[in-house]
Amino acid sequence: MRVIIVLLLLITSFTSHGYSVGSQLETVSNGQHGRPLKVRIFYPSADAGVPTLQGANAVFSGFSAIEHAHPAHGRFPLIVLSHGSGGNNTSLAWLAVPLAARGAIVIAASHPGSTTGDSRPQTDLTLQIRDLSQLISHYLQAPAWRPYIDRNNVGAIGHSKGGYSVLALAGAQVTRESLTRYCQQMPQMPDCQFYQRGGVQREQTDNARLAASYRDTRVKWVVALDPGMSYAFTPASLQSISVPLRVIAAGYYIRATGDMTLGAERLPLPVTVLKDAGHYDFLPLCQPTAQKILAGEEEGEAFICETPAAERELIHRQTIAAVGALMQRVTHSGGK
């Protein structure tokens, strides 16, 4: 009972809004790789304008924010968000908006080769990680945003492939050998199936690039939402992680696969398991006709929206509370 009361208090306190939320869209070039990143920025504002609905489509509900609002005065944490395969810069807007309302500058990019309408198994796994570091560099230096950012409080949050990517920023590593072994032993796993369908030969992967450390020392804390590749991380790299971190694991992948998970709950890291959550419940709330639309897709993806809206909204609120708890702990401990 005490745990439930504490969680409810966290949900209530963290989702209360202290600022208006502004939003902007811009394109940032990852100069090293020539990748144009379409970035959505969510940020605290003191403007009293009327929020407008943004980012909605036939499948997912959008979010409300004030377009091109003036940033609030002060210095705020910088948080980079990282979507999963097939996602985009609005996939975690349900999390970005309350974070911005509580006083954080949140940036989310659509990662080419892994985004909506352009999700290819052949895409280099490490590109998304490197995009995140490039975004941090860009916004810490950007004249329009540098005055508002607390460069000593940079965090990263990602879902699925994005969860793998933010764990890599914390120091987690995958090797060609560990990835190949994982998919040989567990070929039924969704990430292994994704690469198999694309004809990717894992044993031919550039191991020097894949197994390199992508630890970004500017990142002071990390939250991974049901991360992919959980079985492929090397134990030594997980043991080396020293930044405050929280893995939020789903209780199952999709209902049709029973109790199969992506393995996040077994990681030797601080883990919170949301037993009633599926892997796709970290996506936005779905539109009323979303399941019908998704069922008509080539691969039949109605399972993405199989959770009733009220249940998914509760999962979102629990996640927001868990993120808020970690942020508060980091702030009170000075990032340690």
Disulfide bonds with the S-S distance in Angstrom:
Cys183-Cys192 2.11
Cys286-Cys305 2.06
